[in-house]
Amino acid sequence: MAIIITEECINCGACEPECPNNAIYEGGIEWALADGTTLTGKYLLDNGEEIEVIQKNIPVSNDYYYIVPDKCTECTGFHEEPQCAAVCPVDCCVPDPDHVESKEQLLHRKERLHL
């Protein structure tokens, strides 16, 4: 499953540089699939929507750091545990019950994001 940042976030920013997929953004900042990945062209999101990877998308949160579920792999294929959760001083990086995925699905996403 993907990781979510809860409203307990203190906006310290410790998590953002730890993400190997550049899936973490400061609240209010637009995101793009191409940010920090090798993607080009179009990409099929998990919800079935196809978008341009350079397309800027609305922030998931305006108030605190957030994780883009379509870019999160829980650090699978990079680290033994999600690095955002490992460095978070207030333990607000937790599994997202709305995005439950298998290890195989997470590895497939990693392969798609990092060609």
C-alpha positions as CSV (number, residue, x, y, z in Angstrom):
1,M,0.0,0.0,0.0
2,A,1.1,3.6,-0.5
3,I,2.0,5.8,2.4
4,I,0.0,8.8,3.5
5,I,1.0,11.8,5.6
6,T,-1.5,12.6,8.2
7,E,-2.6,16.0,9.5
8,E,-0.3,15.6,12.4
9,C,2.5,16.7,10.0
10,I,4.6,19.6,11.4
11,N,5.9,20.6,8.0
12,C,9.5,19.9,8.9
13,G,10.3,18.6,5.4
14,A,12.5,15.7,6.6
15,C,10.6,13.2,4.5
16,E,10.8,15.0,1.1
17,P,14.5,14.4,0.3
18,E,14.4,10.8,1.4
19,C,11.8,9.7,-1.2
20,P,13.5,7.8,-4.1
21,N,10.5,8.5,-6.3
22,N,10.0,12.2,-5.6
23,A,6.5,11.4,-4.5
24,I,6.5,13.8,-1.6
25,Y,5.6,17.4,-2.0
26,E,5.2,20.4,0.2
27,G,1.6,21.4,0.9
28,G,0.2,23.6,-1.9
29,I,2.8,22.7,-4.5
30,E,1.6,21.2,-7.8
31,W,3.0,17.8,-8.7
32,A,4.0,16.0,-11.9
33,L,4.8,12.4,-12.6
34,A,8.0,13.5,-14.4
35,D,9.4,15.1,-11.3
36,G,12.4,13.0,-10.1
37,T,11.6,10.2,-12.5
38,T,12.8,9.2,-16.0
39,L,9.3,9.3,-17.4
40,T,8.4,10.9,-20.8
41,G,5.2,11.0,-22.8
42,K,2.0,9.7,-21.3
43,Y,1.4,7.6,-18.2
44,L,-1.6,5.5,-17.1
45,L,-2.6,6.3,-13.5
46,D,-3.9,3.6,-11.2
47,N,-7.5,5.1,-11.7
48,G,-7.3,4.4,-15.4
49,E,-6.7,8.1,-16.4
50,E,-3.9,8.7,-18.9
51,I,-2.0,12.0,-18.4
52,E,1.1,13.7,-19.8
53,V,3.9,13.1,-17.3
54,I,4.9,16.8,-17.4
55,Q,1.3,17.8,-16.6
56,K,1.1,19.8,-13.3
57,N,-1.6,18.5,-11.0
58,I,-3.4,20.0,-8.1
59,P,-1.9,19.4,-4.7
60,V,-3.2,16.6,-2.6
61,S,-3.0,18.9,0.4
62,N,-2.6,22.6,0.8
63,D,-1.8,22.6,4.5
64,Y,1.0,20.0,5.0
65,Y,3.4,17.7,3.1
66,Y,1.7,15.0,1.0
67,I,2.5,11.9,-1.0
68,V,1.3,11.2,-4.5
69,P,-0.1,7.7,-4.4
70,D,0.7,7.0,-8.1
71,K,4.4,7.7,-7.4
72,C,4.7,6.0,-4.0
73,T,6.3,2.5,-3.9
74,E,6.8,2.4,-0.1
75,C,10.5,2.4,-1.1
76,T,10.1,-1.1,-2.4
77,G,13.1,-2.0,-4.5
78,F,15.1,0.8,-2.9
79,H,15.1,0.2,0.9
80,E,13.8,-2.2,3.4
81,E,11.3,0.2,4.8
82,P,9.6,3.5,3.7
83,Q,12.2,6.2,4.3
84,C,9.6,8.9,5.0
85,A,8.3,6.9,7.9
86,A,11.8,6.2,9.2
87,V,12.8,9.9,9.4
88,C,9.5,11.4,10.4
89,P,9.9,12.9,13.9
90,V,6.1,12.8,14.7
91,D,5.3,9.4,13.0
92,C,2.7,10.9,10.6
93,C,3.8,8.8,7.6
94,V,1.6,5.8,7.8
95,P,0.1,3.1,5.5
96,D,-2.7,4.5,3.3
97,P,-5.8,2.2,3.8
98,D,-7.2,3.7,0.5
99,H,-4.3,2.4,-1.5
100,V,-3.6,-1.2,-0.6
101,E,-1.1,-2.8,-2.9
102,S,1.0,-5.9,-3.0
103,K,4.8,-6.0,-3.1
104,E,4.6,-7.0,-6.8
105,Q,2.4,-4.0,-7.6
106,L,4.8,-1.7,-5.9
107,L,7.8,-3.2,-7.7
108,H,5.9,-2.8,-11.0
109,R,5.3,0.9,-10.3
110,K,9.0,1.3,-9.4
111,E,9.9,-0.2,-12.8
112,R,7.4,2.1,-14.6
113,L,8.7,5.2,-12.9
114,H,12.4,4.5,-13.4
115,L,12.9,3.1,-16.9
